[in-house]
Each structure stands twice: as C-alpha cells, then as structure tokens.
Amino acid sequence: MKRAPTRLPMKEPPSEPSVPEPDFRVLFEAVPDPCLVLDRTLRIVEINTAYLRATMTKREEIMGRGIFDVFPVKGSKISGSAS
C-alpha cells in the first residue's frame, strides 16, 4: 500500500528588513541654502539654520508666524494676516 506524501508546513516568505524612518531634519539642516517650509495658510512651520543666518532672524521670533507678518512687502496690498 502506498503512503500519501507528507506535506510540509508552508514557510512564511522572508519579511522585509526593517528600514528606519528617514530623518529629514538632518537633511534639511545640512542643506547649505536658506530653506523654509510654509503651511497652507503661509505660516512658517520649519526653517533651516542657513535661512536664519541669511535673514538675520531668530527661530523663536518667526516660527508659527505668517510669512508676510515676518517679512512685509512694502507698498503691497497683501494682508499681514495669513488666515
């Protein structure tokens, strides 16, 4: 009498190696050019050190403020409010 072949349990496919989330803060700070990030309401949400040096500003003085509040455009009809 023939025996049925023994089935081996299925192995799980190898899992992807865990890749750490990239740290964009390090890259952002390493950029030698002045950079800032604005949200949809034109409020400053991120600034790199090169930007602070180029504009001679301090992070705590401009973070969260509207771009036109920080750097008003003379003679412009743009409102200082970013709402």
C-alpha positions, 0 to 999 in steps of 0.5 A: 500500500502506498503512503500519501506524501507528507506535506510540509508546513508552508514557510512564511516568505522572508519579511522585509528588513526593517528600514528606519524612518528617514530623518529629514531634519538632518537633511534639511539642516545640512542643506547649505541654502536658506530653506523654509517650509510654509503651511497652507495658510503661509505660516512658517512651520520649519526653517533651516539654520542657513535661512536664519543666518541669511535673514538675520532672524531668530527661530523663536521670533518667526516660527508659527508666524505668517510669512508676510507678518515676518517679512512685509512687502512694502507698498503691497496690498497683501494682508499681514494676516495669513488666515 
